[in-house]
Amino acid sequence: MSDPRDDLSHRLDYRFRNPRLLEEALTHRSVSERNNERLEFLGDSILNFVIADELFKRQPEDSEGKLSRLRASLVNRETLASISRQLDLGAHLRLGSGERKSGGRRRDSILSDALEGLFGAVYLDGGFGACRDLIVRLYANRLHNLPSAAELKDPKTRLQEHLQSARLPLPTYQVLEIAGKAHDQTFRVECRIPGVETATVGEARSRRRAEQRGAEAMLRALSADDPEKQP
């Protein structure tokens, strides 16, 4: 039977010379004092530099502000967690019993930290060039299809700007439900515009993200109601 780590190495297109670094990168603090937190610190710094350097070269006309927003969209928790899921990184994580039972293999925070830990481990194992190649390879599609200036604005900002241009009241956000235990909560938030019949709901593992999803749903609803006024 093949080692599951061989499959991960194949997905990464990188084989560790020191397997202990890979093991440490995949170990959550709930398992051992020797975990991926220090590697995550290192990987986070390298990731930010590599993405900044790639954007600087690929977007020669962009301002500092635009470059900063692009980088933020590429290195945030959701993007990192998405890449981790593409690698099926959750299946390889070493988690304590409590984290396993509470769905830690699917949690964005754990997945994003593990990926940054992996970057730190590759840097220590193979040097900066190997780490840079891995990051650019994993980000290839995202770097090739960078979001527009409008897409970089979060949904709440876009909704507010749309409502202001239409001379409509600003939206309100109300928490409808908080489900789950304290370490694994899900928020349901309603987005409503005074005087507008439509109300939308966003659901996520944080109140902020649930509000963003509610605003995003409202933008779609307003577009559907008035196709000539795309938000």
Steps between C-alpha positions, in 0.01 A plus 500: 500500500640840403570768760229773494780756528625384160172620353545838666859524370367426153238775529765743620751380240754514781661220702644583841856403576418534870158334556490633857445851364195380308367326809548816706324712236198270518485486882247721679575643843225279645732201446842607620717787614697430184244626252470717191465841667865603454504371142177691438667821617785443255278390213270799539792740454633316196155479341442873539836580341462259208147619417607865532795440267284319243240777502767769473635336184164404347317829566750777411231769471322432830528736796625395842141496625381270221797267549430484873134412443595234245750346739247502784248318280758231420645434844184517711368207700229403251740482205751296698227264620375460143846400379532262795177328398626463144801321646275295732725623778238437767527125452869513596477720811589372847232632734411443862186303580293810571594668172431184301154460654411866444583495129848649518603344169247726328558820696642793302728617782666160542532438126650843430747472788609156380566626147713786631679246720563292190656798324729551799595133499585501128715810550700329777521174306579621150582869521330816380495402133310177568251682722447776246445249221239319711311820583497623140390156381211481749395858422544475122132527407432775751800704385391456139140608575541789741180672618399839367501814715126463556531134597764589760243695698320288754124443448396730786694789346361431152146481635540826690637679193217364285235614747656844534504544122133397488416733794374209706545452878802308620450134595463357848642166613337288770622172645219247465672199652829384649533123486768261624748498784716801584802371305296403193213746459291576193335841462184577301465871429216682325570792267208739460456842335239729653213544255606206283292185524783256424711368789795265461685270737869413521646207691864451601730410786549863596254786534706719267504241225129428545429873454713501185307206357170666585615815320615294203159333481332841516712625212386205291138557599515867404658410166223251431234757582658767280737352239580845357649605834769247571659561841 
